[in-house]
Amino acid sequence: MQILRDKPSGFGPSVVTIGTFDGVHTGHKRIIEKVVALAHEREAVSVVLTFDPLPRQVHHPDPKNKLICSLPDRLTRIEQLGVDTTWVQHYDLDFAAQSPTEFVRDYLVAPLHPLVVVIGEDMHFGAKNSGDAQTLRELGKQYGFTVVTVSNIVDPIFGRRWSSSWVRELLAQGRVDQAAYVLGRAHSVRGTVIHGKRRGRKLGFPTANLDAEFVEAIPADGVYAGWLRMPYPPHSENPTSLEVVPAAISVGTSPHFGDVGRTVEAHVLGRADLDLYGEEVVVEFVHRIRDNLAFHSLDALLERMDRDLLETAVVLGVPKSQRIDPGAVTA
C-alpha cells in the first residue's frame, strides 16, 4: 500500500473514503471493503483519506484522550483490507476551519479526481461539521463524482451502533471480550519495554513493563489473559519474525504495594529468559480475569497470582504454568 503524507498531484481516477478509522472496527471495514470493490469495478485507485492527529485530539486535547490503536497499526489494518493508497493528512485547527466546499474542492477533487466517494451515513465534514451526506451529494453533482452511503451497523444483540466510541467505552469498563467483538479482533497496545521495580521477578513473576502514559487506550485496571507479541530474535537489527507467547497481564497501580502511576505488566507463562528491555512489543488482551486488589498479606497475594496463571492458561488454551523460581530468572 502506498502511504501519502503530502497532497498528491496527477493522481487518480480514484474511489475514496474519508474518516478517522480509529481502531478500524467492523463498521469501518464495511466502508473500506466497499471502496476496494468499487475501485476494482471502475479500474480506479482505492484511497483512504485519514487524519493525524485525530480531530477529537485537536478539538478536545487531553492526555487521557488515547487512540484505540496507533497510527502505524491503523495503517497496517487498512492495508490488510486491500487498499491501494492511504493519505494521512495532518489535522489542525486551520484545516478544520475549511468550509465543506473548500474541503471537497481542495482535498478530494483537485488531488484525487474521485469517481466515487464512499461514506458512512452519519459522516460530517467541514467547519463545525456543517457538511453531511446530502451536502456531499450536491457537491458531487457539481464536481462530477457520485456518493455511495454505507449504512451503520447496529448490533442485533446489544442494540448499539458499532463505533469507536463504543469500543473506548467497553475498554474503560474492562470488557475486552466485547470490545474484540466490535473490533473484529482482540484489542492490543504497543509500547517499549521499560525497567520496573523488579518486584515481580523476586516473587517468581518476571514481567515486561510498559509505561501506560505512552501507549494507546488501555483497558480498565485489572488482570487479564492475553498474548505478548515480540520481535524474534530480540535485540536484533533485523528480526526475522514475531514470537507470540501467552501472558498474564496486569494493568494498574499495584494497590497491594501502594504504587502510583499506571503500568501494563505482562508475565509470559513459564518463561524466565526474556530480555526485552528497550524492545517494542504488542500486548493483546483476550479476557478479564479480575479486578486489581490489595491483599491482607504477601502470601494471599501470591496465592491469588498463582490462580491468575492457571486461569490465564485455561482461557488461552495453553499448558498450565506455575510461578517461576526467582533464581532461574536470567533477564
C-alpha positions as CSV (number, residue, x, y, z in Angstrom):
1,M,0.0,0.0,0.0
2,Q,1.2,3.5,-0.9
3,I,1.2,5.9,2.0
4,L,1.0,9.6,1.2
5,R,1.9,12.4,3.7
6,D,1.6,15.3,1.2
7,K,-1.2,16.4,-1.1
8,P,-0.8,14.4,-4.4
9,S,-1.0,15.7,-7.9
10,G,-1.7,13.9,-11.1
11,F,-3.5,11.2,-9.1
12,G,-6.5,9.1,-10.0
13,P,-9.1,8.4,-11.1
14,S,-10.0,7.0,-7.6
15,V,-12.6,5.7,-5.3
16,V,-12.2,7.4,-2.0
17,T,-13.4,7.2,1.6
18,I,-12.8,9.8,4.4
19,G,-12.6,9.2,8.1
20,T,-10.6,8.8,11.3
21,F,-11.0,5.0,11.3
22,D,-9.6,4.8,14.9
23,G,-9.4,1.1,15.7
24,V,-10.5,0.1,12.2
25,H,-13.5,-1.8,13.7
26,T,-16.1,-3.9,11.8
27,G,-18.1,-0.9,10.7
28,H,-15.0,0.8,9.3
29,K,-14.2,-2.4,7.5
30,R,-17.5,-2.5,5.7
31,I,-16.9,1.0,4.3
32,I,-13.3,0.3,3.3
33,E,-14.2,-3.0,1.7
34,K,-16.8,-1.2,-0.4
35,V,-14.2,1.3,-1.6
36,V,-11.9,-1.6,-2.7
37,A,-14.7,-3.4,-4.5
38,L,-15.9,-0.3,-6.4
39,A,-12.3,0.6,-7.3
40,H,-11.8,-2.8,-8.9
41,E,-15.1,-2.4,-10.8
42,R,-14.1,1.0,-12.1
43,E,-10.4,0.2,-12.7
44,A,-9.6,3.0,-10.3
45,V,-7.3,3.5,-7.3
46,S,-8.8,2.8,-3.9
47,V,-7.9,5.6,-1.5
48,V,-8.5,6.1,2.2
49,L,-8.1,9.7,3.4
50,T,-7.5,9.7,7.1
51,F,-6.1,12.2,9.7
52,D,-3.2,12.5,12.2
53,P,-3.7,13.6,14.9
54,L,-7.3,12.6,15.1
55,P,-9.8,15.5,15.1
56,R,-11.1,14.8,18.6
57,Q,-7.5,15.1,19.9
58,V,-7.2,18.6,18.4
59,H,-10.6,19.9,19.4
60,H,-10.5,18.3,22.9
61,P,-6.9,17.9,23.9
62,D,-6.4,15.7,27.0
63,P,-3.6,13.4,27.9
64,K,-6.2,10.8,28.7
65,N,-7.7,11.1,25.2
66,K,-6.0,8.0,23.9
67,L,-6.3,6.3,20.5
68,I,-7.7,2.8,20.2
69,C,-4.7,2.0,18.1
70,S,-1.5,3.8,17.0
71,L,-1.2,5.3,13.5
72,P,1.2,2.5,12.3
73,D,-1.4,-0.1,13.4
74,R,-4.2,1.8,11.8
75,L,-2.3,1.9,8.5
76,T,-1.5,-1.8,8.8
77,R,-5.1,-2.7,9.3
78,I,-6.2,-0.6,6.4
79,E,-3.6,-2.2,4.2
80,Q,-4.9,-5.7,5.2
81,L,-8.2,-4.7,3.6
82,G,-6.6,-4.4,0.2
83,V,-6.5,-0.6,-0.1
84,D,-4.1,0.8,-2.8
85,T,-3.3,4.2,-1.2
86,T,-3.8,5.8,2.2
87,W,-3.3,9.6,2.5
88,V,-2.5,10.7,6.1
89,Q,-3.5,14.4,6.2
90,H,-2.2,16.5,9.1
91,Y,-5.1,17.8,11.1
92,D,-5.1,21.1,12.9
93,L,-7.4,24.0,13.6
94,D,-6.7,25.7,10.3
95,F,-7.5,22.6,8.4
96,A,-10.7,22.2,10.4
97,A,-11.8,25.8,9.5
98,Q,-12.4,24.9,5.9
99,S,-15.9,25.1,4.5
100,P,-17.4,21.8,3.1
101,T,-16.9,23.2,-0.4
102,E,-13.3,24.1,0.2
103,F,-12.5,20.7,1.6
104,V,-14.2,18.8,-1.3
105,R,-12.6,21.1,-3.9
106,D,-9.1,21.2,-2.4
107,Y,-8.7,17.8,-0.8
108,L,-10.9,15.5,-2.9
109,V,-11.4,16.8,-6.4
110,A,-8.2,18.5,-7.2
111,P,-5.7,16.0,-5.8
112,L,-7.6,12.7,-6.1
113,H,-10.0,13.0,-9.1
114,P,-12.6,10.8,-7.5
115,L,-15.2,8.9,-9.5
116,V,-16.9,7.7,-6.3
117,V,-16.8,8.8,-2.6
118,V,-17.9,6.2,-0.1
119,I,-19.1,7.4,3.3
120,G,-20.9,6.2,6.4
121,E,-24.4,7.6,6.7
122,D,-23.6,9.7,9.7
123,M,-20.5,11.4,8.2
124,H,-19.9,15.1,8.7
125,F,-17.2,17.3,7.4
126,G,-16.1,20.9,7.0
127,A,-16.1,23.8,9.6
128,K,-18.1,22.9,12.7
129,N,-19.2,19.6,10.9
130,S,-21.5,21.7,8.8
131,G,-21.4,19.3,5.8
132,D,-23.2,16.0,5.7
133,A,-24.1,13.2,3.2
134,Q,-26.6,15.5,1.4
135,T,-24.0,18.3,1.2
136,L,-21.6,15.8,-0.4
137,R,-24.1,14.6,-2.9
138,E,-24.8,18.1,-4.0
139,L,-21.1,18.8,-4.4
140,G,-20.7,15.6,-6.2
141,K,-23.1,16.7,-8.9
142,Q,-21.1,20.0,-9.2
143,Y,-17.7,18.3,-9.4
144,G,-18.6,15.1,-11.2
145,F,-18.4,12.2,-8.7
146,T,-21.1,10.0,-7.2
147,V,-21.6,9.3,-3.5
148,V,-22.3,5.9,-2.0
149,T,-23.5,5.7,1.5
150,V,-22.9,2.6,3.7
151,S,-25.4,2.1,6.5
152,N,-24.3,2.0,10.1
153,I,-24.1,-1.5,11.7
154,V,-26.5,-1.7,14.6
155,D,-25.6,-4.8,16.7
156,P,-28.6,-7.1,16.9
157,I,-27.7,-8.3,20.4
158,F,-26.7,-5.1,22.1
159,G,-28.7,-2.6,20.0
160,R,-25.7,-0.3,19.7
161,R,-24.2,1.3,16.6
162,W,-20.8,-0.1,16.1
163,S,-18.4,2.8,16.6
164,S,-15.0,3.8,18.0
165,S,-16.8,5.5,20.9
166,W,-18.4,2.2,21.9
167,V,-15.0,0.4,21.8
168,R,-13.5,3.1,24.0
169,E,-16.4,2.8,26.4
170,L,-16.0,-1.0,26.6
171,L,-12.3,-0.7,27.2
172,A,-12.8,1.8,30.0
173,Q,-15.1,-0.9,31.6
174,G,-12.5,-3.7,31.1
175,R,-14.9,-5.5,28.8
176,V,-12.2,-6.6,26.4
177,D,-14.2,-9.7,25.1
178,Q,-17.0,-7.4,23.9
179,A,-14.5,-4.8,22.5
180,A,-13.0,-7.7,20.5
181,Y,-16.5,-8.5,19.2
182,V,-16.9,-4.9,17.9
183,L,-13.3,-4.6,16.6
184,G,-13.3,-8.0,14.9
185,R,-10.1,-8.9,16.8
186,A,-8.6,-8.7,20.2
187,H,-7.7,-5.2,21.4
188,S,-3.9,-4.6,21.7
189,V,-1.5,-1.9,22.7
190,R,2.0,-1.2,21.5
191,G,4.9,0.1,23.6
192,T,8.6,-0.1,24.6
193,V,9.6,-2.3,27.5
194,I,11.0,-0.3,30.4
195,H,12.7,-1.1,33.7
196,G,10.2,-1.5,36.5
197,K,10.7,-2.1,40.2
198,R,11.9,-5.7,39.6
199,R,9.5,-6.7,42.3
200,G,7.8,-9.3,40.2
201,R,11.0,-11.2,39.4
202,K,11.7,-11.6,43.1
203,L,8.3,-13.1,43.6
204,G,8.5,-15.5,40.7
205,F,6.5,-13.4,38.2
206,P,9.0,-11.5,36.0
207,T,7.2,-9.1,33.7
208,A,7.7,-6.9,30.6
209,N,6.6,-3.4,31.7
210,L,5.1,-0.7,29.5
211,D,4.6,2.8,30.8
212,A,0.8,3.4,30.3
213,E,1.3,7.1,29.7
214,F,2.9,6.4,26.3
215,V,0.6,3.7,24.8
216,E,-2.9,3.6,23.3
217,A,-6.2,3.1,25.0
218,I,-5.6,0.7,27.9
219,P,-8.4,-1.3,29.4
220,A,-9.6,-0.7,33.0
221,D,-7.3,-1.7,35.8
222,G,-7.3,-5.4,36.4
223,V,-5.7,-8.7,35.5
224,Y,-6.2,-10.1,32.0
225,A,-5.3,-13.2,30.0
226,G,-3.7,-12.4,26.7
227,W,-0.7,-12.6,24.4
228,L,2.6,-10.8,24.1
229,R,4.0,-10.3,20.6
230,M,7.7,-9.6,20.5
231,P,10.4,-9.5,17.8
232,Y,12.4,-12.6,17.3
233,P,15.2,-12.8,17.9
234,P,15.1,-9.9,20.4
235,H,17.6,-7.1,20.2
236,S,18.3,-7.9,16.5
237,E,18.7,-5.2,13.9
238,N,16.7,-7.4,11.5
239,P,14.3,-9.6,13.5
240,T,13.0,-12.4,11.3
241,S,9.6,-12.8,12.8
242,L,7.2,-12.1,15.7
243,E,7.1,-14.6,18.6
244,V,3.7,-14.8,20.1
245,V,3.6,-16.1,23.7
246,P,0.8,-16.5,26.4
247,A,0.8,-13.9,29.1
248,A,-1.0,-12.9,32.3
249,I,-1.3,-9.1,32.1
250,S,-1.7,-6.7,34.9
251,V,-3.0,-3.1,34.3
252,G,-2.9,-0.5,37.0
253,T,-1.0,0.7,40.0
254,S,-0.3,-2.4,42.2
255,P,-2.6,-1.4,45.0
256,H,-1.2,-4.1,47.4
257,F,2.1,-2.2,47.4
258,G,0.6,1.3,47.3
259,D,2.2,2.2,43.9
260,V,1.2,5.2,41.9
261,G,1.3,5.6,38.1
262,R,-0.4,3.1,35.8
263,T,1.6,0.4,34.1
264,V,1.0,-2.6,31.8
265,E,2.9,-5.6,33.0
266,A,2.9,-8.8,31.0
267,H,4.2,-12.0,32.7
268,V,4.9,-14.6,30.0
269,L,3.8,-18.0,31.2
270,G,6.7,-20.4,32.0
271,R,9.4,-18.1,30.7
272,A,12.3,-16.8,32.8
273,D,14.7,-15.9,30.0
274,L,13.1,-12.9,28.2
275,D,15.3,-9.8,28.0
276,L,13.1,-7.3,26.3
277,Y,14.3,-4.0,27.7
278,G,14.1,-1.4,25.0
279,E,12.2,-3.6,22.6
280,E,8.9,-2.5,21.1
281,V,6.2,-5.2,21.9
282,V,2.5,-5.6,21.5
283,V,0.3,-6.7,24.3
284,E,-3.0,-8.2,23.3
285,F,-6.0,-8.5,25.7
286,V,-8.3,-11.6,25.5
287,H,-10.2,-11.8,28.7
288,R,-10.5,-10.0,32.0
289,I,-9.8,-12.3,35.0
290,R,-10.3,-10.0,38.0
291,D,-10.0,-6.5,39.5
292,N,-6.8,-5.2,40.9
293,L,-6.9,-5.8,44.7
294,A,-5.0,-5.1,47.9
295,F,-4.4,-8.3,49.9
296,H,-4.0,-8.7,53.7
297,S,-0.7,-10.5,53.3
298,L,2.0,-11.3,50.7
299,D,1.1,-15.0,50.9
300,A,-2.5,-14.1,50.0
301,L,-1.3,-12.1,47.0
302,L,1.0,-14.9,45.8
303,E,-1.8,-17.4,46.1
304,R,-4.1,-15.3,44.0
305,M,-1.4,-14.7,41.4
306,D,-0.9,-18.5,41.2
307,R,-4.6,-18.8,40.4
308,D,-4.2,-16.0,37.8
309,L,-1.7,-18.1,36.0
310,L,-3.9,-21.1,35.9
311,E,-6.9,-19.2,34.8
312,T,-4.9,-17.5,32.1
313,A,-3.7,-20.9,30.7
314,V,-7.3,-22.1,30.7
315,V,-8.6,-19.0,28.8
316,L,-5.9,-19.2,26.2
317,G,-5.9,-23.0,25.8
318,V,-2.2,-23.4,26.6
319,P,-0.4,-25.7,29.1
320,K,-0.7,-24.6,32.7
321,S,2.2,-22.8,34.2
322,Q,3.5,-22.2,37.7
323,R,5.3,-19.5,39.5
324,I,9.0,-19.3,38.4
325,D,11.9,-19.9,40.7
326,P,13.4,-16.4,41.2
327,G,16.8,-17.9,41.0
328,A,16.1,-19.1,37.5
329,V,15.3,-15.6,36.1
330,T,18.0,-14.7,33.7
331,A,16.7,-11.4,32.3
